[in-house]
């Protein structure tokens, strides 16, 4: 019995020491005396415009923290919790955030060039106007995300989930979207020049006014999709299913406008 009590006491002491150590790590990091803060709890903190570039922040907790305008250039945030965090205008260029949780985060107008979000959770995140050029979004969850006016040119979206995302005015030129489920998504007024939609599911998607010059839509399911006023010049529609699709005022592959 005495041995069991001693072991329990030792376990509690070790836990308290670990918590204290992590608190010390967070304080040292925020004071600038340490550049890394792995597994630190920084949830709910006011970190606006702080400079955390190149910091190691793997598994750190930034839940609901305010990082507006902060610099996280080349920081590592693998498996970090940034759910609900404010990252408006933040610089996350070249950040490594694989498996990170950014659900519900505000990334409006954030810089995310060449950022690695492979398998990250970005569901319901606000990425309006974000610059995601050449970012890695393999297997990421973007369901319900606001990507209006986002620049996704060169981004890698293989396996990404986009159900319910808002992509109005987004830039997806030359994007590879082969075989993806894009049904019901709002792409209005976006740029998708020479994008590859081969075999994609675009049922009931809204592509009104979209520039689809040279896009590959062969074998795609376009049933019920809206292409009103879209530019389909030189687009490939071979074997596409178009039942119920709307092409009023669209410029068709032959360059003629549909009446």
PyMOL commands that set and color helices and strands:
alter all, ss='L'
color gray80, all
select helices_A, chain A and resi 2-31
alter helices_A, ss='H'
color red, helices_A
deselect
rebuild
show_as cartoon
